[in-house]
């Protein structure tokens, strides 16, 4: 590549001294030539600030002030960013080596790609890759029908244009499932592309956000989002579209293509003339 698109990466943190330096190095040691790296700290009282200051000359921007949680910090970081391609990596997670070059090459060569996810990786507490899941395709219908496990946020990158089209914000009222809510908004405008490459990974640890204690809270927020009025109306609109295509026999072929595209598990009930989940 002759021109490297600017990639903006945000790291939110709070009292993150144990793993933060590894996360920072996983970003900086990419040696990507057009990187904008921003760290937003929530007012840490441990050694976090000393770690940030150690690398501040290589950071585009950083700040430490009290905030209302991770998603407010990420939202704040994106508002400070200027890159064409956006992502965030939490303060204990890691990128694989040279993964930013993979991202840059794909986004540069395929202008239709606006949202991308790599293979899912799990790291242990020592930073060792212990599990890799092959990439799988997700559609909006999958999410609306409850098949959403999981688009790995650590491996997700998206164009600023899509982020702006979806509202240019992270939902700060959420504590665990802000990424899930963002993906739902993305699906309204764009499909998710997948690549079987190692991009980023989630660190498994006892005190992790999505540990045994945190996962039920995450799933509770997801359920609340899926039961929201806006999402239910969106689901009805999509199913209504399928019904119209099905009733007009001339468009049966179009319906079949759409069903394949959405990869949804549902069928058409001739008695009620509506779709139902299997």
Beta strands, then each sheet from edge to edge (+ up, - down):
strand 1: 7-13
strand 2: 35-41
strand 3: 61-64
strand 4: 85-88
strand 5: 94-95
strand 6: 115-123
strand 7: 129-133
strand 8: 156-159
strand 9: 193-203
strand 10: 266-269
strand 11: 274-277
sheet 1: 3+ 2+ 1+ 4+ 8- 6+ 7-
sheet 2: 3+ 2+ 1+ 4+ 8- 6+ 9+ 5-
sheet 3: 10+ 11-
end
